Amino acid sequence: MARDGLLPRLGRAHPSEVPGPVATTIVTGVAVALWAMIGDAGETYDLTNIGRYSLSYWCASACSCFATRIRPGSARSRVPFVWPVSLGGAAICLFLMNGLPHITWVRFYVWLVIGLAV
């Protein structure tokens, strides 16, 4: 994330077996730990769930079936039953997202607009 500019570069990568930005990882970990101490757990779970279901799982499920049409020679196009599994996964994600509170949707759209602006 430091290489793509999402997080600032706070130093060089650590020269170990798994090199990574040490200072950025520590700063991010401390920020998440502080939020875990003072934030409301229920709201945090809801925001995590809407981000996970909508942004990652739903997008991956919905887009994988279209990838078979766009790039028929790719590895994903050889997966059996890609259409029913992809559309079923997307439908399940929509069902789970439908059960989240209204305030979570409002916060999700606010963060979405901020993220798109950035």
HELIX and SHEET records of a PDB file:
HELIX    1   1 VAL A   22  ILE A   38  1                                  17    
HELIX    2   2 ALA A   41  ILE A   50  1                                  10    
HELIX    3   3 GLY A   51  TRP A   58  3                                   8    
HELIX    4   4 CYS A   59  ILE A   70  1                                  12    
HELIX    5   5 ALA A   75  ARG A   78  5                                   4    
HELIX    6   6 VAL A   82  ASN A   98  1                                  17    
HELIX    7   7 HIS A  102  ALA A  117  1                                  16    
END                                                                             
